[in-house]
């Protein structure tokens, strides 16, 4: 039972850290175009060789 005194705050801290990281990535625009790359590869003008 004494272990719960340590595990509950640790789990809340790690959950808050993950939530803060998610909101930080959301603010940076990480999730703005999730379907763009998937659709871009299917277009006929897709070039699989990178430009030099």
C-alpha positions in Angstrom: 0.0 0.0 0.0 2.9 2.3 0.6 4.0 1.9 -2.9 0.8 3.6 -4.2 1.9 6.8 -2.4 4.9 6.9 -4.8 3.3 5.4 -7.9 0.3 7.6 -8.2 2.2 11.0 -8.3 4.8 9.5 -10.7 2.1 8.2 -13.0 0.2 11.6 -12.9 3.5 13.4 -13.6 4.3 11.2 -16.6 0.8 11.5 -17.9 1.0 15.3 -17.6 4.4 15.2 -19.3 2.9 13.2 -22.2 0.0 15.6 -22.5 2.2 18.6 -22.5 4.4 17.0 -25.2 1.3 16.4 -27.3 0.1 20.0 -27.0 3.6 21.2 -27.8 3.6 19.1 -31.0 0.1 20.3 -31.8 1.2 23.9 -31.5 4.3 23.4 -33.6 2.1 22.1 -36.5 3.2 18.4 -36.4 -0.3 17.1 -37.2 -1.4 19.7 -39.8 -1.3 17.5 -42.9 -1.5 13.8 -41.9 -2.8 12.6 -45.3 -0.5 14.8 -47.4 2.4 12.4 -47.7 0.1 9.4 -48.2 -1.7 11.0 -51.1 1.4 12.6 -52.6 3.0 9.3 -53.2 0.0 8.2 -55.3 0.0 11.2 -57.6 1.4 10.6 -61.1 4.0 13.3 -60.9 5.6 11.6 -57.8 9.4 11.4 -58.3 11.1 8.6 -56.3 14.5 9.9 -57.1 15.5 12.9 -55.0 16.8 16.1 -56.7 20.5 16.6 -56.6 
